[in-house]
Amino acid sequence: MITCPNCQSKEIGKIGTTQFYCWNCFIELSIDKNIISVHQVEEDGSLSSLNDLFEEEKRRMG
Ligand SMILES: [Zn+2]
């Protein structure tokens, strides 16, 4: 079970093998080696990383 590092919501939709989407705060999450990377989808469809906003401890799964 994934919890959104940003809003702690559990309403996470799966959009790819390792990619997820938070329906609550509309950010994209991807998982690599049990660390959740956080991305914001820009208006032009590109992704910008929000990892700097979250300590790695908070992005670790489990
Ligand atoms: Zn969220």
N, CA, C, O and the ligand as a Tripos MOL2 file, in Angstrom:
@<TRIPOS>MOLECULE
protein
  249   247    63     0     0
PROTEIN
NO_CHARGES

@<TRIPOS>ATOM
      1 N           0.8460   -1.2040    0.0000 N.3       1 MET1
      2 CA          0.0000    0.0000    0.0000 C.3       1 MET1
      3 C           0.8760    1.2460    0.0000 C.2       1 MET1
      4 O           1.7730    1.3940    0.8310 O.2       1 MET1
      5 N           0.6070    2.1210   -0.9270 N.am      2 ILE2
      6 CA          1.3750    3.3630   -1.0300 C.3       2 ILE2
      7 C           0.6010    4.5050   -0.3870 C.2       2 ILE2
      8 O          -0.6100    4.6340   -0.5670 O.2       2 ILE2
      9 N           1.2940    5.3020    0.3410 N.am      3 THR3
     10 CA          0.7060    6.5140    0.8840 C.3       3 THR3
     11 C           1.3890    7.7070    0.2280 C.2       3 THR3
     12 O           2.6130    7.7280    0.0980 O.2       3 THR3
     13 N           0.6250    8.6740   -0.1760 N.am      4 CYS4
     14 CA          1.1890    9.8500   -0.8300 C.3       4 CYS4
     15 C           2.0830   10.6120    0.1510 C.2       4 CYS4
     16 O           1.6380   10.9570    1.2460 O.2       4 CYS4
     17 N           3.3410   10.8790   -0.2280 N.am      5 PRO5
     18 CA          4.2390   11.6130    0.6840 C.3       5 PRO5
     19 C           3.7920   13.0560    0.8940 C.2       5 PRO5
     20 O           4.1920   13.6990    1.8640 O.2       5 PRO5
     21 N           2.9850   13.5490    0.0090 N.am      6 ASN6
     22 CA          2.5760   14.9510    0.0820 C.3       6 ASN6
     23 C           1.3430   15.1520    0.9620 C.2       6 ASN6
     24 O           1.3220   16.0410    1.8130 O.2       6 ASN6
     25 N           0.3170   14.3250    0.7550 N.am      7 CYS7
     26 CA         -0.9510   14.5680    1.4520 C.3       7 CYS7
     27 C          -1.3720   13.3780    2.3160 C.2       7 CYS7
     28 O          -2.4190   13.4250    2.9610 O.2       7 CYS7
     29 N          -0.5660   12.3130    2.3340 N.am      8 GLN8
     30 CA         -0.8670   11.1200    3.1200 C.3       8 GLN8
     31 C          -2.1390   10.4160    2.6680 C.2       8 GLN8
     32 O          -2.6660    9.5650    3.3840 O.2       8 GLN8
     33 N          -2.6260   10.7590    1.5040 N.am      9 SER9
     34 CA         -3.8070   10.0700    0.9830 C.3       9 SER9
     35 C          -3.4470    8.6570    0.5560 C.2       9 SER9
     36 O          -2.3190    8.3870    0.1420 O.2       9 SER9
     37 N          -4.4130    7.7630    0.6620 N.am     10 LYS10
     38 CA         -4.2220    6.4100    0.1490 C.3      10 LYS10
     39 C          -4.9840    6.2050   -1.1560 C.2      10 LYS10
     40 O          -5.0600    5.0890   -1.6680 O.2      10 LYS10
     41 N          -5.5410    7.2760   -1.6850 N.am     11 GLU11
     42 CA         -6.2440    7.1840   -2.9680 C.3      11 GLU11
     43 C          -5.2350    7.3020   -4.1040 C.2      11 GLU11
     44 O          -5.1660    8.3130   -4.8030 O.2      11 GLU11
     45 N          -4.4620    6.2440   -4.2610 N.am     12 ILE12
     46 CA         -3.3940    6.2310   -5.2430 C.3      12 ILE12
     47 C          -3.7910    5.3250   -6.3940 C.2      12 ILE12
     48 O          -4.0870    4.1460   -6.1960 O.2      12 ILE12
     49 N          -3.7950    5.8800   -7.5900 N.am     13 GLY13
     50 CA         -4.1170    5.0790   -8.7660 C.3      13 GLY13
     51 C          -2.8560    4.6080   -9.4550 C.2      13 GLY13
     52 O          -1.8430    5.3070   -9.4680 O.2      13 GLY13
     53 N          -2.9230    3.4100  -10.0320 N.am     14 LYS14
     54 CA         -1.7590    2.8700  -10.7250 C.3      14 LYS14
     55 C          -1.8330    3.2490  -12.1980 C.2      14 LYS14
     56 O          -2.8370    2.9860  -12.8600 O.2      14 LYS14
     57 N          -0.7750    3.8640  -12.7090 N.am     15 ILE15
     58 CA         -0.7720    4.2780  -14.1090 C.3      15 ILE15
     59 C           0.3320    3.5920  -14.8920 C.2      15 ILE15
     60 O           0.4490    3.7930  -16.1010 O.2      15 ILE15
     61 N           1.1280    2.7990  -14.2350 N.am     16 GLY16
     62 CA          2.1970    2.0800  -14.9160 C.3      16 GLY16
     63 C           2.7830    1.0650  -13.9710 C.2      16 GLY16
     64 O           2.3540    0.9540  -12.8220 O.2      16 GLY16
     65 N           3.7740    0.3160  -14.4530 N.am     17 THR17
     66 CA          4.3540   -0.7420  -13.6410 C.3      17 THR17
     67 C           4.8970   -0.2000  -12.3220 C.2      17 THR17
     68 O           4.6870   -0.7880  -11.2610 O.2      17 THR17
     69 N           5.5920    0.9220  -12.4060 N.am     18 THR18
     70 CA          6.1510    1.5140  -11.1940 C.3      18 THR18
     71 C           5.6570    2.9360  -10.9900 C.2      18 THR18
     72 O           6.2310    3.6940  -10.2080 O.2      18 THR18
     73 N           4.5890    3.2980  -11.6960 N.am     19 GLN19
     74 CA          4.1140    4.6810  -11.6300 C.3      19 GLN19
     75 C           2.6960    4.7420  -11.0740 C.2      19 GLN19
     76 O           1.8390    3.9160  -11.3890 O.2      19 GLN19
     77 N           2.4880    5.7360  -10.2500 N.am     20 PHE20
     78 CA          1.2130    5.8860   -9.5710 C.3      20 PHE20
     79 C           0.8050    7.3570   -9.5870 C.2      20 PHE20
     80 O           1.6120    8.2450   -9.8610 O.2      20 PHE20
     81 N          -0.4570    7.5830   -9.2900 N.am     21 TYR21
     82 CA         -0.9740    8.9440   -9.3490 C.3      21 TYR21
     83 C          -1.8340    9.1930   -8.1230 C.2      21 TYR21
     84 O          -2.6920    8.3810   -7.7770 O.2      21 TYR21
     85 N          -1.5980   10.3170   -7.4720 N.am     22 CYS22
     86 CA         -2.4110   10.6590   -6.3010 C.3      22 CYS22
     87 C          -3.6320   11.4400   -6.7580 C.2      22 CYS22
     88 O          -3.5170   12.5390   -7.3010 O.2      22 CYS22
     89 N          -4.7910   10.8630   -6.5330 N.am     23 TRP23
     90 CA         -6.0360   11.5150   -6.9520 C.3      23 TRP23
     91 C          -6.3980   12.6630   -6.0320 C.2      23 TRP23
     92 O          -7.2720   13.4630   -6.3640 O.2      23 TRP23
     93 N          -5.7610   12.7600   -4.9080 N.am     24 ASN24
     94 CA         -6.0940   13.8030   -3.9500 C.3      24 ASN24
     95 C          -5.3500   15.1080   -4.2390 C.2      24 ASN24
     96 O          -5.9450   16.1840   -4.2040 O.2      24 ASN24
     97 N          -4.0500   15.0110   -4.5240 N.am     25 CYS25
     98 CA         -3.2780   16.2350   -4.7530 C.3      25 CYS25
     99 C          -2.6730   16.2830   -6.1510 C.2      25 CYS25
    100 O          -1.9110   17.1960   -6.4700 O.2      25 CYS25
    101 N          -3.0170   15.2900   -6.9940 N.am     26 PHE26
    102 CA         -2.6720   15.3380   -8.4160 C.3      26 PHE26
    103 C          -1.1730   15.3940   -8.6720 C.2      26 PHE26
    104 O          -0.7050   16.1650   -9.5100 O.2      26 PHE26
    105 N          -0.4320   14.5770   -7.9500 N.am     27 ILE27
    106 CA          0.9820   14.4500   -8.2720 C.3      27 ILE27
    107 C           1.2530   13.0070   -8.6900 C.2      27 ILE27
    108 O           0.5170   12.0860   -8.3340 O.2      27 ILE27
    109 N           2.3160   12.8420   -9.4430 N.am     28 GLU28
    110 CA          2.6800   11.5250   -9.9190 C.3      28 GLU28
    111 C           3.7760   10.9510   -9.0360 C.2      28 GLU28
    112 O           4.6980   11.6560   -8.6270 O.2      28 GLU28
    113 N           3.6580    9.6600   -8.7500 N.am     29 LEU29
    114 CA          4.6280    8.9840   -7.9040 C.3      29 LEU29
    115 C           5.2460    7.8500   -8.7080 C.2      29 LEU29
    116 O           4.5360    7.1320   -9.4130 O.2      29 LEU29
    117 N           6.5410    7.6830   -8.6120 N.am     30 SER30
    118 CA          7.1630    6.5110   -9.2040 C.3      30 SER30
    119 C           8.0750    5.8860   -8.1570 C.2      30 SER30
    120 O           8.6380    6.5730   -7.3040 O.2      30 SER30
    121 N           8.2030    4.5880   -8.2450 N.am     31 ILE31
    122 CA          8.9100    3.8580   -7.2030 C.3      31 ILE31
    123 C          10.1440    3.1910   -7.7750 C.2      31 ILE31
    124 O          10.0750    2.4840   -8.7800 O.2      31 ILE31
    125 N          11.2570    3.4200   -7.1360 N.am     32 ASP32
    126 CA         12.5150    2.7900   -7.5320 C.3      32 ASP32
    127 C          13.2580    2.4010   -6.2710 C.2      32 ASP32
    128 O          13.5980    3.2500   -5.4470 O.2      32 ASP32
    129 N          13.5070    1.1120   -6.1280 N.am     33 LYS33
    130 CA         14.2420    0.6010   -4.9670 C.3      33 LYS33
    131 C          13.5990    1.0380   -3.6470 C.2      33 LYS33
    132 O          14.2790    1.4560   -2.7100 O.2      33 LYS33
    133 N          12.2730    0.9280   -3.6050 N.am     34 ASN34
    134 CA         11.5010    1.2430   -2.3980 C.3      34 ASN34
    135 C          11.5290    2.7110   -2.0050 C.2      34 ASN34
    136 O          11.0920    3.0680   -0.9110 O.2      34 ASN34
    137 N          12.0340    3.5580   -2.8790 N.am     35 ILE35
    138 CA         11.9750    4.9940   -2.6510 C.3      35 ILE35
    139 C          10.9680    5.5940   -3.6280 C.2      35 ILE35
    140 O          11.0180    5.3310   -4.8290 O.2      35 ILE35
    141 N          10.0740    6.3860   -3.1070 N.am     36 ILE36
    142 CA          9.0600    7.0140   -3.9360 C.3      36 ILE36
    143 C           9.6090    8.3420   -4.4640 C.2      36 ILE36
    144 O          10.0350    9.2040   -3.6960 O.2      36 ILE36
    145 N           9.5880    8.4840   -5.7890 N.am     37 SER37
    146 CA          9.9110    9.7840   -6.3810 C.3      37 SER37
    147 C           8.6180   10.5240   -6.6510 C.2      37 SER37
    148 O           7.6210    9.9240   -7.0540 O.2      37 SER37
    149 N           8.6360   11.8120   -6.4320 N.am     38 VAL38
    150 CA          7.4280   12.6160   -6.5540 C.3      38 VAL38
    151 C           7.6010   13.5980   -7.7090 C.2      38 VAL38
    152 O           8.6100   14.2970   -7.8000 O.2      38 VAL38
    153 N           6.6150   13.6390   -8.5780 N.am     39 HIS39
    154 CA          6.6770   14.5350   -9.7260 C.3      39 HIS39
    155 C           5.3830   15.3130   -9.8570 C.2      39 HIS39
    156 O           4.2980   14.8170   -9.5540 O.2      39 HIS39
    157 N           5.5250   16.5260  -10.3090 N.am     40 GLN40
    158 CA          4.3540   17.3230  -10.6410 C.3      40 GLN40
    159 C           4.2050   17.3380  -12.1520 C.2      40 GLN40
    160 O           5.1840   17.5050  -12.8790 O.2      40 GLN40
    161 N           2.9740   17.1640  -12.6210 N.am     41 VAL41
    162 CA          2.7150   17.2200  -14.0520 C.3      41 VAL41
    163 C           2.4130   18.6580  -14.4230 C.2      41 VAL41
    164 O           1.4470   19.2530  -13.9470 O.2      41 VAL41
    165 N           3.2640   19.2050  -15.2870 N.am     42 GLU42
    166 CA          3.0760   20.5900  -15.6970 C.3      42 GLU42
    167 C           1.9780   20.6940  -16.7570 C.2      42 GLU42
    168 O           1.5350   19.6850  -17.3070 O.2      42 GLU42
    169 N           1.5530   21.9080  -17.0320 N.am     43 GLU43
    170 CA          0.4680   22.1030  -17.9880 C.3      43 GLU43
    171 C           0.8140   21.5700  -19.3780 C.2      43 GLU43
    172 O          -0.0680   21.1400  -20.1210 O.2      43 GLU43
    173 N           2.0970   21.6010  -19.7240 N.am     44 ASP44
    174 CA          2.4750   21.1140  -21.0420 C.3      44 ASP44
    175 C           2.7370   19.6120  -21.0470 C.2      44 ASP44
    176 O           3.1860   19.0600  -22.0510 O.2      44 ASP44
    177 N           2.4590   18.9560  -19.9350 N.am     45 GLY45
    178 CA          2.5930   17.5030  -19.8770 C.3      45 GLY45
    179 C           3.9410   17.0140  -19.3890 C.2      45 GLY45
    180 O           4.1170   15.8160  -19.1660 O.2      45 GLY45
    181 N           4.8910   17.9120  -19.2190 N.am     46 SER46
    182 CA          6.1980   17.4990  -18.7400 C.3      46 SER46
    183 C           6.1600   17.2960  -17.2270 C.2      46 SER46
    184 O           5.2480   17.7670  -16.5480 O.2      46 SER46
    185 N           7.1500   16.5960  -16.7180 N.am     47 LEU47
    186 CA          7.2130   16.3070  -15.2960 C.3      47 LEU47
    187 C           8.3310   17.1060  -14.6560 C.2      47 LEU47
    188 O           9.4260   17.2040  -15.2100 O.2      47 LEU47
    189 N           8.0630   17.6710  -13.5050 N.am     48 SER48
    190 CA          9.1340   18.2920  -12.7380 C.3      48 SER48
    191 C           9.2180   17.6110  -11.3830 C.2      48 SER48
    192 O           8.2030   17.3310  -10.7450 O.2      48 SER48
    193 N          10.4360   17.3540  -10.9600 N.am     49 SER49
    194 CA         10.6330   16.6080   -9.7260 C.3      49 SER49
    195 C          10.3070   17.4510   -8.4990 C.2      49 SER49
    196 O          10.6700   18.6240   -8.4060 O.2      49 SER49
    197 N           9.6140   16.8180   -7.5680 N.am     50 LEU50
    198 CA          9.3420   17.4660   -6.2910 C.3      50 LEU50
    199 C          10.1170   16.7940   -5.1640 C.2      50 LEU50
    200 O           9.8500   17.0320   -3.9860 O.2      50 LEU50
    201 N          11.0760   15.9550   -5.5350 N.am     51 ASN51
    202 CA         11.7960   15.1870   -4.5160 C.3      51 ASN51
    203 C          12.4820   16.0710   -3.4830 C.2      51 ASN51
    204 O          12.6130   15.7010   -2.3160 O.2      51 ASN51
    205 N          12.9200   17.2530   -3.9360 N.am     52 ASP52
    206 CA         13.6240   18.1450   -3.0220 C.3      52 ASP52
    207 C          12.7490   18.5920   -1.8520 C.2      52 ASP52
    208 O          13.2490   19.0080   -0.8070 O.2      52 ASP52
    209 N          11.4320   18.4970   -2.0490 N.am     53 LEU53
    210 CA         10.5150   18.9640   -1.0110 C.3      53 LEU53
    211 C          10.3130   17.9380    0.0940 C.2      53 LEU53
    212 O           9.7700   18.2500    1.1540 O.2      53 LEU53
    213 N          10.7580   16.7050   -0.1630 N.am     54 PHE54
    214 CA         10.5060   15.6360    0.7970 C.3      54 PHE54
    215 C          11.8040   14.9540    1.1610 C.2      54 PHE54
    216 O          12.6030   14.6200    0.2860 O.2      54 PHE54
    217 N          12.0150   14.7500    2.4240 N.am     55 GLU55
    218 CA         13.1970   14.0130    2.8500 C.3      55 GLU55
    219 C          13.0710   12.5660    2.4010 C.2      55 GLU55
    220 O          11.9710   12.0210    2.3100 O.2      55 GLU55
    221 N          14.2050   11.9590    2.1250 N.am     56 GLU56
    222 CA         14.1780   10.5870    1.6400 C.3      56 GLU56
    223 C          13.4650    9.6560    2.6230 C.2      56 GLU56
    224 O          12.8080    8.6940    2.2250 O.2      56 GLU56
    225 N          13.6050    9.9600    3.8950 N.am     57 GLU57
    226 CA         12.9440    9.1360    4.9120 C.3      57 GLU57
    227 C          11.4320    9.0880    4.7010 C.2      57 GLU57
    228 O          10.7940    8.0570    4.9180 O.2      57 GLU57
    229 N          10.8760   10.2120    4.2780 N.am     58 LYS58
    230 CA          9.4280   10.2770    4.0800 C.3      58 LYS58
    231 C           9.0010    9.6500    2.7610 C.2      58 LYS58
    232 O           7.8210    9.3670    2.5500 O.2      58 LYS58
    233 N           9.9720    9.4350    1.8720 N.am     59 ARG59
    234 CA          9.6340    8.8530    0.5830 C.3      59 ARG59
    235 C           9.9210    7.3660    0.5460 C.2      59 ARG59
    236 O           9.7170    6.7170   -0.4800 O.2      59 ARG59
    237 N          10.3920    6.8220    1.6520 N.am     60 ARG60
    238 CA         10.7200    5.4110    1.6960 C.3      60 ARG60
    239 C           9.4490    4.5980    1.9510 C.2      60 ARG60
    240 O           8.6320    4.9570    2.7990 O.2      60 ARG60
    241 N           9.2980    3.5280    1.2270 N.am     61 MET61
    242 CA          8.1010    2.7040    1.4060 C.3      61 MET61
    243 C           8.2440    1.8100    2.6380 C.2      61 MET61
    244 O           9.3400    1.4230    3.0420 O.2      61 MET61
    245 N           7.1070    1.5110    3.1990 N.am     62 GLY62
    246 CA          7.0720    0.5780    4.3290 C.3      62 GLY62
    247 C           7.4750    1.2580    5.5810 C.2      62 GLY62
    248 O           7.5070    0.6340    6.6410 O.2      62 GLY62
    249 ZN         -1.2910   13.2910   -2.5240 Zn       63 ZN63
@<TRIPOS>BOND
     1     1     2 1
     2     2     3 1
     3     3     4 2
     4     3     5 am
     5     5     6 1
     6     6     7 1
     7     7     8 2
     8     7     9 am
     9     9    10 1
    10    10    11 1
    11    11    12 2
    12    11    13 am
    13    13    14 1
    14    14    15 1
    15    15    16 2
    16    15    17 am
    17    17    18 1
    18    18    19 1
    19    19    20 2
    20    19    21 am
    21    21    22 1
    22    22    23 1
    23    23    24 2
    24    23    25 am
    25    25    26 1
    26    26    27 1
    27    27    28 2
    28    27    29 am
    29    29    30 1
    30    30    31 1
    31    31    32 2
    32    31    33 am
    33    33    34 1
    34    34    35 1
    35    35    36 2
    36    35    37 am
    37    37    38 1
    38    38    39 1
    39    39    40 2
    40    39    41 am
    41    41    42 1
    42    42    43 1
    43    43    44 2
    44    43    45 am
    45    45    46 1
    46    46    47 1
    47    47    48 2
    48    47    49 am
    49    49    50 1
    50    50    51 1
    51    51    52 2
    52    51    53 am
    53    53    54 1
    54    54    55 1
    55    55    56 2
    56    55    57 am
    57    57    58 1
    58    58    59 1
    59    59    60 2
    60    59    61 am
    61    61    62 1
    62    62    63 1
    63    63    64 2
    64    63    65 am
    65    65    66 1
    66    66    67 1
    67    67    68 2
    68    67    69 am
    69    69    70 1
    70    70    71 1
    71    71    72 2
    72    71    73 am
    73    73    74 1
    74    74    75 1
    75    75    76 2
    76    75    77 am
    77    77    78 1
    78    78    79 1
    79    79    80 2
    80    79    81 am
    81    81    82 1
    82    82    83 1
    83    83    84 2
    84    83    85 am
    85    85    86 1
    86    86    87 1
    87    87    88 2
    88    87    89 am
    89    89    90 1
    90    90    91 1
    91    91    92 2
    92    91    93 am
    93    93    94 1
    94    94    95 1
    95    95    96 2
    96    95    97 am
    97    97    98 1
    98    98    99 1
    99    99   100 2
   100    99   101 am
   101   101   102 1
   102   102   103 1
   103   103   104 2
   104   103   105 am
   105   105   106 1
   106   106   107 1
   107   107   108 2
   108   107   109 am
   109   109   110 1
   110   110   111 1
   111   111   112 2
   112   111   113 am
   113   113   114 1
   114   114   115 1
   115   115   116 2
   116   115   117 am
   117   117   118 1
   118   118   119 1
   119   119   120 2
   120   119   121 am
   121   121   122 1
   122   122   123 1
   123   123   124 2
   124   123   125 am
   125   125   126 1
   126   126   127 1
   127   127   128 2
   128   127   129 am
   129   129   130 1
   130   130   131 1
   131   131   132 2
   132   131   133 am
   133   133   134 1
   134   134   135 1
   135   135   136 2
   136   135   137 am
   137   137   138 1
   138   138   139 1
   139   139   140 2
   140   139   141 am
   141   141   142 1
   142   142   143 1
   143   143   144 2
   144   143   145 am
   145   145   146 1
   146   146   147 1
   147   147   148 2
   148   147   149 am
   149   149   150 1
   150   150   151 1
   151   151   152 2
   152   151   153 am
   153   153   154 1
   154   154   155 1
   155   155   156 2
   156   155   157 am
   157   157   158 1
   158   158   159 1
   159   159   160 2
   160   159   161 am
   161   161   162 1
   162   162   163 1
   163   163   164 2
   164   163   165 am
   165   165   166 1
   166   166   167 1
   167   167   168 2
   168   167   169 am
   169   169   170 1
   170   170   171 1
   171   171   172 2
   172   171   173 am
   173   173   174 1
   174   174   175 1
   175   175   176 2
   176   175   177 am
   177   177   178 1
   178   178   179 1
   179   179   180 2
   180   179   181 am
   181   181   182 1
   182   182   183 1
   183   183   184 2
   184   183   185 am
   185   185   186 1
   186   186   187 1
   187   187   188 2
   188   187   189 am
   189   189   190 1
   190   190   191 1
   191   191   192 2
   192   191   193 am
   193   193   194 1
   194   194   195 1
   195   195   196 2
   196   195   197 am
   197   197   198 1
   198   198   199 1
   199   199   200 2
   200   199   201 am
   201   201   202 1
   202   202   203 1
   203   203   204 2
   204   203   205 am
   205   205   206 1
   206   206   207 1
   207   207   208 2
   208   207   209 am
   209   209   210 1
   210   210   211 1
   211   211   212 2
   212   211   213 am
   213   213   214 1
   214   214   215 1
   215   215   216 2
   216   215   217 am
   217   217   218 1
   218   218   219 1
   219   219   220 2
   220   219   221 am
   221   221   222 1
   222   222   223 1
   223   223   224 2
   224   223   225 am
   225   225   226 1
   226   226   227 1
   227   227   228 2
   228   227   229 am
   229   229   230 1
   230   230   231 1
   231   231   232 2
   232   231   233 am
   233   233   234 1
   234   234   235 1
   235   235   236 2
   236   235   237 am
   237   237   238 1
   238   238   239 1
   239   239   240 2
   240   239   241 am
   241   241   242 1
   242   242   243 1
   243   243   244 2
   244   243   245 am
   245   245   246 1
   246   246   247 1
   247   247   248 2
@<TRIPOS>SUBSTRUCTURE
     1 MET1         2 RESIDUE 1 A MET
     2 ILE2         6 RESIDUE 1 A ILE
     3 THR3        10 RESIDUE 1 A THR
     4 CYS4        14 RESIDUE 1 A CYS
     5 PRO5        18 RESIDUE 1 A PRO
     6 ASN6        22 RESIDUE 1 A ASN
     7 CYS7        26 RESIDUE 1 A CYS
     8 GLN8        30 RESIDUE 1 A GLN
     9 SER9        34 RESIDUE 1 A SER
    10 LYS10       38 RESIDUE 1 A LYS
    11 GLU11       42 RESIDUE 1 A GLU
    12 ILE12       46 RESIDUE 1 A ILE
    13 GLY13       50 RESIDUE 1 A GLY
    14 LYS14       54 RESIDUE 1 A LYS
    15 ILE15       58 RESIDUE 1 A ILE
    16 GLY16       62 RESIDUE 1 A GLY
    17 THR17       66 RESIDUE 1 A THR
    18 THR18       70 RESIDUE 1 A THR
    19 GLN19       74 RESIDUE 1 A GLN
    20 PHE20       78 RESIDUE 1 A PHE
    21 TYR21       82 RESIDUE 1 A TYR
    22 CYS22       86 RESIDUE 1 A CYS
    23 TRP23       90 RESIDUE 1 A TRP
    24 ASN24       94 RESIDUE 1 A ASN
    25 CYS25       98 RESIDUE 1 A CYS
    26 PHE26      102 RESIDUE 1 A PHE
    27 ILE27      106 RESIDUE 1 A ILE
    28 GLU28      110 RESIDUE 1 A GLU
    29 LEU29      114 RESIDUE 1 A LEU
    30 SER30      118 RESIDUE 1 A SER
    31 ILE31      122 RESIDUE 1 A ILE
    32 ASP32      126 RESIDUE 1 A ASP
    33 LYS33      130 RESIDUE 1 A LYS
    34 ASN34      134 RESIDUE 1 A ASN
    35 ILE35      138 RESIDUE 1 A ILE
    36 ILE36      142 RESIDUE 1 A ILE
    37 SER37      146 RESIDUE 1 A SER
    38 VAL38      150 RESIDUE 1 A VAL
    39 HIS39      154 RESIDUE 1 A HIS
    40 GLN40      158 RESIDUE 1 A GLN
    41 VAL41      162 RESIDUE 1 A VAL
    42 GLU42      166 RESIDUE 1 A GLU
    43 GLU43      170 RESIDUE 1 A GLU
    44 ASP44      174 RESIDUE 1 A ASP
    45 GLY45      178 RESIDUE 1 A GLY
    46 SER46      182 RESIDUE 1 A SER
    47 LEU47      186 RESIDUE 1 A LEU
    48 SER48      190 RESIDUE 1 A SER
    49 SER49      194 RESIDUE 1 A SER
    50 LEU50      198 RESIDUE 1 A LEU
    51 ASN51      202 RESIDUE 1 A ASN
    52 ASP52      206 RESIDUE 1 A ASP
    53 LEU53      210 RESIDUE 1 A LEU
    54 PHE54      214 RESIDUE 1 A PHE
    55 GLU55      218 RESIDUE 1 A GLU
    56 GLU56      222 RESIDUE 1 A GLU
    57 GLU57      226 RESIDUE 1 A GLU
    58 LYS58      230 RESIDUE 1 A LYS
    59 ARG59      234 RESIDUE 1 A ARG
    60 ARG60      238 RESIDUE 1 A ARG
    61 MET61      242 RESIDUE 1 A MET
    62 GLY62      246 RESIDUE 1 A GLY
    63 ZN63       249 GROUP 0 **** ****
